[in-house]
Amino acid sequence: MSYKRLRRSSYPRPRRRSRGLFWTLLSLLTIGLTAALVGAGGRRREIFADFEPERARADEPEPVPEDATPEVEGETLWLAGPAGNLYVRDGGAEEHPEALPVLFLHSLAGNGGQWALQLDHVRRHRRAMALDFRGHGESDPAEDGDYSVAGLAGDVAAVADQLGLRRFLLAGHSLGSAVAIEYAGRHPERVAGLLLVDPNGDGSRVPEAEFAPFLESLRSDPLAELESYFRQLVVGGDPDAAGWVLEDLRLTHEDAVVKAVEGSLRYQPLPALERYQGPKLSIISDMNRLPYSLHNLLPDLPVHLMTGTGHWVMMDRPEVFNRLLDEFVEEVEARG
């Protein structure tokens, strides 16, 4: 199924709100670490040319065949979060009470609906959930103004507790990968496996001289910069998915975007990953080829390179992504 064929009635889009200042830095590493790659095309090509991850597997599996298992309808919930109400998509708990559940975390300026094709796929065999972070999609803006990675991890903790998730697989895309890492470092006993999809690297290693001019230009003309930036990130992907992503950009609270970017620039993922010793897998796009990319900072991180996509790999090639997801879930369950 493609995003063009996806039944929107099953995954209602968040209500469009009036927005003022906002801009998005979906992944510090996929955009080339701010101004270094946005404003220096020659340098970008040089960095990408030097990238040859020995651990990256590019032998993609065959697309997942049509599953004859009946589709499981989901439901939407409002749960109390530490900084406001959180919007959650849930389904499959009653049908598969013994199977390992999966919780999906979206990227900056996205929402849980961007995992729609994964939710449909996974719920045929296990429970699958996706939340909207505070200030994203249908969730409330943060009452305390906290959009740090640690604050967003608090949203995950609130959802996991209220949904009774004792042990589950956690999947995060871009900014959501940093949040997944932070939660796993705090609660390693509850995370059975960690799937990092085109993840952020260590933003604290980016020299301030590189990102400061970029931040200034985005704040001076956020909508123009945002539109241009996202159109670069969706190049090479599915056009219907790209339209979905570009529409979702305008559903994010302005404070959430600015403060989440600031928090991601300060976040250091390696300490949390040292505390989490469970199974991990990173699925990356061709754009994730920078010195501060997570797989370059963590030598033992298993990596799978997906080609022919933009930044939203799970939306651009869902059949291939879902097979990789299935394989990882099977590996995690085999470990017990």
C-alpha positions in Angstrom: 0.0 0.0 0.0 1.2 3.5 -0.8 0.4 6.8 1.0 -1.8 7.7 -2.0 -3.9 4.6 -1.3 -3.9 4.9 2.4 -7.3 5.3 3.9 -7.2 8.7 5.6 -10.3 7.7 7.6 -8.2 5.1 9.4 -5.5 7.7 10.2 -7.3 11.1 10.6 -4.9 14.0 10.0 -4.5 16.4 12.9 -6.6 19.6 12.7 -4.8 22.4 10.8 -3.9 25.2 13.2 -2.8 28.8 12.5 1.0 29.0 12.9 3.4 31.8 13.3 7.1 31.4 13.7 8.4 27.8 13.3 11.2 26.0 11.5 12.4 22.5 11.4 15.8 20.8 11.7 14.6 17.2 11.3 18.0 15.6 11.7 21.2 17.4 12.5 23.1 14.9 10.5 20.9 14.3 7.5 20.8 18.0 6.6 24.6 18.2 6.7 24.9 19.7 10.2 23.3 23.1 9.5 25.2 25.7 7.5 28.1 23.4 6.8 26.0 21.4 4.3 23.2 23.8 3.5 25.5 26.6 2.3 28.5 24.6 1.1 27.6 22.3 -1.6 31.1 21.4 -2.5 32.0 20.4 1.0 28.9 18.3 1.2 29.9 16.3 -1.8 33.3 15.8 -0.3 32.0 14.5 3.0 29.6 12.2 1.3 32.3 10.8 -1.0 34.4 9.9 1.9 31.7 7.8 3.6 32.1 4.1 3.2 30.6 2.4 6.3 32.1 -1.1 6.5 29.3 -2.2 8.8 26.4 -0.9 6.6 24.4 -3.6 4.8 22.9 -2.3 1.5 21.6 -5.7 0.4 17.9 -4.9 0.8 15.4 -7.7 1.4 12.6 -8.4 -1.0 9.4 -6.4 -0.6 7.0 -7.9 1.9 4.3 -9.9 0.1 0.7 -9.1 0.6 -0.3 -10.3 4.1 -3.5 -12.3 4.1 -3.9 -11.8 7.9 -7.0 -9.6 8.5 -6.2 -5.9 9.2 -6.6 -4.8 12.8 -8.4 -1.5 13.3 -6.8 0.9 15.7 -8.1 3.6 18.0 -7.0 7.0 19.1 -6.5 8.0 22.7 -5.8 11.1 24.8 -3.4 10.4 27.6 -2.2 12.7 30.4 1.5 13.6 29.8 3.9 15.5 32.1 3.4 18.7 30.2 -0.1 18.3 28.7 -2.4 15.8 27.0 -0.8 13.4 24.5 -2.4 12.0 21.3 -1.8 8.3 20.8 -2.7 5.8 18.1 -3.1 2.3 19.5 -4.2 -1.1 18.2 -3.6 -4.8 18.3 -3.5 -5.3 22.1 -6.6 -7.5 22.3 -5.8 -9.5 19.2 -2.1 -10.2 20.2 -1.8 -10.0 24.0 1.3 -12.2 24.2 3.4 -10.7 21.3 6.1 -8.1 21.8 4.5 -4.6 21.2 6.1 -1.8 19.2 6.0 1.9 20.0 6.9 4.3 17.2 8.3 7.8 17.7 8.2 10.4 14.9 10.6 13.1 13.8 10.6 16.8 14.5 7.6 18.6 12.9 6.0 15.2 12.2 3.4 13.1 14.1 2.5 9.5 14.7 0.5 9.3 11.4 3.8 9.2 9.5 4.1 5.6 10.8 0.7 4.7 9.3 1.9 1.9 7.0 4.0 0.4 9.8 1.1 0.5 12.2 -1.2 -1.3 9.6 1.6 -3.9 9.0 2.6 -4.6 12.5 -0.9 -4.8 14.0 -1.6 -7.9 12.0 0.7 -9.8 14.4 1.3 -7.6 17.5 0.3 -4.4 19.2 1.6 -1.2 17.6 1.4 2.4 18.9 2.5 5.8 17.9 2.3 9.0 19.8 2.4 12.7 18.9 5.1 14.4 21.0 4.1 17.5 23.0 3.5 20.4 20.6 3.2 18.1 17.6 0.1 16.9 15.7 -2.8 16.7 18.1 -0.9 16.8 21.4 -1.0 19.8 23.6 1.9 22.3 23.6 4.1 21.9 26.6 2.7 23.8 29.6 6.2 24.2 31.0 7.8 25.1 27.7 10.2 22.1 27.9 10.9 20.5 24.5 14.3 19.1 25.4 15.1 15.5 24.4 14.8 14.6 28.1 11.4 16.3 28.2 10.1 14.4 25.1 11.4 11.2 26.7 9.1 12.0 29.5 6.2 11.8 27.1 7.3 8.3 26.1 7.5 7.3 29.8 4.0 8.6 30.4 2.5 6.7 27.4 4.3 3.5 28.2 3.2 3.6 31.9 -0.5 4.3 31.1 -0.7 1.7 28.3 0.8 -0.9 30.6 3.9 -1.6 28.4 6.2 -3.6 30.6 8.6 -4.5 27.8 8.4 -3.4 24.2 10.4 -2.5 21.1 11.0 1.2 20.6 11.5 2.7 17.1 12.4 6.3 16.6 12.9 8.4 13.4 15.3 11.3 13.3 14.6 13.4 16.4 12.5 10.5 17.6 15.6 8.4 17.6 17.3 10.7 20.1 14.2 10.5 22.3 14.2 6.7 22.0 17.8 6.5 23.0 17.2 8.8 26.0 14.2 6.7 27.2 16.1 3.4 26.7 19.1 4.8 28.7 16.7 5.6 31.5 14.6 2.4 31.4 16.8 -0.3 29.8 14.9 -3.1 31.5 11.7 -2.1 29.5 13.2 -1.7 26.1 13.5 -5.1 24.4 15.1 -3.6 21.2 16.0 -0.2 19.9 15.3 0.6 16.2 16.9 3.9 15.1 15.7 5.2 11.7 17.9 7.8 10.0 18.9 8.9 13.5 20.4 12.1 14.8 24.1 12.1 15.7 25.7 14.1 18.5 24.6 17.7 18.0 26.9 18.9 20.8 29.9 18.1 18.5 28.8 20.6 15.9 30.9 23.8 16.1 28.8 26.8 17.0 30.3 28.7 14.2 28.7 26.3 11.8 25.2 26.3 13.1 24.8 29.9 14.5 24.4 31.6 11.0 22.0 28.9 9.9 19.8 29.4 13.0 19.8 33.1 12.4 18.8 32.8 8.8 16.0 30.4 9.7 14.6 32.6 12.4 14.6 35.6 10.0 12.6 33.8 7.3 11.5 30.5 8.8 8.8 29.5 6.3 10.9 30.0 3.2 13.9 28.2 4.8 11.7 25.4 6.0 10.0 24.8 2.6 13.4 24.8 0.8 15.0 22.5 3.4 12.2 19.9 3.4 12.0 19.8 -0.3 15.7 18.8 -0.3 15.1 16.0 2.2 12.2 14.4 0.3 14.1 14.2 -3.0 14.4 10.7 -4.2 11.4 9.5 -2.2 7.8 8.7 -2.8 6.0 11.9 -4.1 2.8 11.1 -2.2 4.7 10.6 1.0 6.5 13.9 0.4 3.2 15.7 0.1 2.2 14.1 3.4 5.4 15.2 5.1 5.2 18.8 3.8 1.6 19.1 5.0 2.6 17.9 8.5 5.2 20.6 8.8 2.5 23.1 9.4 0.9 21.2 12.2 3.6 21.8 14.8 3.6 24.4 17.6 6.1 27.1 17.0 7.8 26.8 20.4 8.1 23.0 19.9 10.1 23.4 16.8 12.5 26.1 18.0 13.1 24.6 21.4 13.4 21.0 20.3 16.1 22.0 17.8 18.0 23.9 20.6 17.6 20.8 22.8 18.9 18.4 20.1 21.9 20.6 19.6 22.9 20.0 23.2 22.0 16.3 23.4 24.7 13.7 23.7 23.4 10.2 22.9 26.4 8.1 23.8 26.0 8.1 27.6 22.4 6.8 27.3 23.5 4.2 24.7 26.2 3.0 27.2 23.5 2.4 29.7 21.3 0.5 27.2 23.0 -2.8 26.3 20.0 -4.4 24.4 19.7 -5.1 20.7 20.0 -2.2 18.4 19.7 -1.5 14.7 20.1 1.7 12.7 18.4 2.0 9.2 19.8 5.0 7.4 19.3 6.8 4.1 22.0 7.9 1.6 22.0 11.3 3.3 23.2 10.0 6.6 26.8 10.2 5.8 28.5 12.7 8.1 31.3 12.7 10.7 28.8 13.1 13.5 26.4 10.4 12.3 25.6 8.0 15.0 27.1 4.9 13.3 30.4 6.8 13.0 30.4 7.5 16.8 29.3 4.0 17.8 31.5 1.4 16.1 29.4 -1.6 17.2 26.1 -0.2 16.0 24.6 -2.5 13.3 23.6 -0.4 10.3 21.5 -1.1 7.2 21.7 1.4 4.3 18.4 1.9 2.4 18.8 3.3 -1.1 16.2 5.1 -3.3 14.7 7.1 -0.5 14.6 10.6 1.1 15.0 11.1 4.8 11.6 9.4 5.6 12.7 5.9 4.6 9.8 4.1 6.2 7.4 6.2 4.2 9.3 6.1 0.9 9.8 2.4 0.7 7.5 0.9 3.3 7.6 -2.7 1.9 11.4 -2.9 2.3 11.4 -1.1 5.6 8.7 -3.4 7.0 10.7 -6.4 6.1 13.7 -5.0 7.9 11.5 -4.2 10.9 10.1 -7.8 10.9 13.6 -9.2 10.9 14.7 -7.1 13.7 11.6 -7.9 15.8 12.2 -11.6 15.2 15.8 -11.2 16.3 14.8 -9.4 19.5 12.1 -12.0 20.3 14.7 -14.8 19.8 16.9 -13.2 22.4 14.1 -13.3 24.9 
